[in-house]
Amino acid sequence: MVNRYRKSSTKLFMFSLMQQLKKMRSELHEHRYYLEQNVDQRTEYLTRRIEVLEACNAALCSKLASSQKSPVSRTSRYADSADSTSKIRLVNARTGS
């Protein structure tokens, strides 16, 4: 009679382990899915931000090149830098930083 209960309890224990394993696999699959989604969203966000920053960099470089060609007064240089600062703030606002 003792052997019969041992076999039964062993089967129940194994069944319980199998159920826990299935549940853990399911949770792991779900975490992987959401991780992939988060990585995709973050990559898209960073790609857009890089594009915007590269465009601002190109605009600033062209302004710098044009200002080096023609002499400009000190006050207009300050106005250009203030304008550039406001553009950078606008970029940060658009990208959520």
N, C-alpha and C positions, 0 to 999 in steps of 0.2 A: 504494500500500500504506500509506503514512503517513496518508492521509485516513481509511482504514478504521479504523485504530487510534484516531485522534482521535475519531471518531464513537462508537466503542465506549466509550472512556474517558469521554466526555462523558455518555453514557447512564448508565454506572455511577455517575458522580458525581451526576447528577440523581436517580437512584434512591436513592442513599444519603441525599441531602438530604431527599427525600420521606419516607423512613423515619424520619429524625431529627425531622422536623416532626410526624409522626403521634405519635411517642413523646412529644414535648414537649407536644402538645395533650392527650394522655391524662393526663400528669402534672399539667398545669394544671387539668384538670377535677377530678382527685382532690383537689388542694389546695383548690380552691374548695368542694368538698363538705365536707371536714373543717373548713374555716374556718367555714362556715355552721353546722355542728354545734356547734362551740365557742362561737360567738356565741349560739346558742339556749340552750345550757347555762348560759352566764354570765348571760344575761338572766334566765333562770328563777331562778337563784341570787340575783341582786340583787333581783329582785321579791319573793321570799320574805323576804329580809333587810329590805327596806323595810317590808313588812307587819308584821313582828315589832317593828321599831324604832318604827313608828308606834303600835302597840298599847302598847308600854312608855311612849312619850311621853304618850299619852292617860292612862294610869294615873298617871304622875307628875304630870301637870297636875291631875288630879282630887284627888290627895293634897295638892298644894300649895294648891288652892282650899279644901279642907276644913280644912287647917291654918291658913289665914289667917282663917277664920271663927271658929274656936275657939282660944283661947290654949292652948298646949301647953308643957310643960316642956322645957328644953334637952336633957335626956337622951333623951326620947322622939323628939325631932327627929333626934338622932344615930342612934338605932336605925332610924328610917325611912330615913335616907340610906344606912346600912349595908345595909339590906334592898334598896334600889334598886340599890346597887352590885353586890350578889350577883345580882340579876336581870339586870343588864347582862352580867355574866360568863357567866351561863347562856345568854343570847341569843348571845353570841359563840361559846360552845362548840357550840350547836346549829347555827349557820350556818357553822362551820368557820373562824372568824377567830382 
